[in-house]
Amino acid sequence: KNEVEQSPQNLTAQEGEFITINCSYSVGISALHWLQQHPGGGIVSLFMLSSGKKKHGRLIATINIQEKHSSLHITASHPRDSAVYICAVQLGGAQKLVFGQGTRLTINP
Amino acid sequence: GAVVSQHPSRVICKSGTSVKIECRSLDFQATTMFWYRQFPKQSLMLMATSNEGSKATYEQGVEKDKFLINHASLTLSTLTVTSAHPEDSSFYICSARDAEGWSSYEQYFGPGTRLTVT
């Protein structure tokens, strides 16, 4: 079993829908990152969380440390949100990240 | 926000040759840089952690003599793929930690370099 599991692996939705991507992890962490990777390959860091909730524009990220679970929400989704969303955790005091397998999101107009 | 650049963005080389990829932090100093490799439809895999002025720490299974990493300054790390083979064709991504950032956990990713070995 991977240390970081994302669901779903693939998600297709219509423009305007509310999107939720989930991330569960099985180890103690110091921080959790949500990343976005577009088809060209470049990666953008969306959020870094160690507790609670963060919001940036239409994106919301939450984390429940006790349940070892995080969610990424996209409100009023748009075709330009189509990308792979990756959850990554920072283990304890370590510097390196452990990545989930990614969720491929497709938003149709 | 902090910017990390990589050069080149794409490179095609012949089997047996060496290729150097640069990773630069443009507006901050990075004591630590990370090199990742990503095969198609797979997630990122950490290859090595590079600390300025010291030897890189390689992950298990990564050949340090094949993937040479140099982190000679606080803004530049290089990855050299030596004697490249077609199986080294992949997408290589670096990330950098801001040495003086408000969060010791924040990492900034470069745009990646697509290497094709023919």
Interface residues (C-beta under 8 A of the other chain):
Chain A: S30 A31 H33 L35 G40 G41 G42 I43 V44 S45 M48 S50 I86 A88 Q90 Q95 K96 L97 F99 G100 Q101 G102
Chain B: T32 F34 Q38 Q42 S43 L44 M45 L46 T49 F91 I93 S95 R97 S103 Y105 E106 Q107 Y108 F109 G110 P111 G112 R114
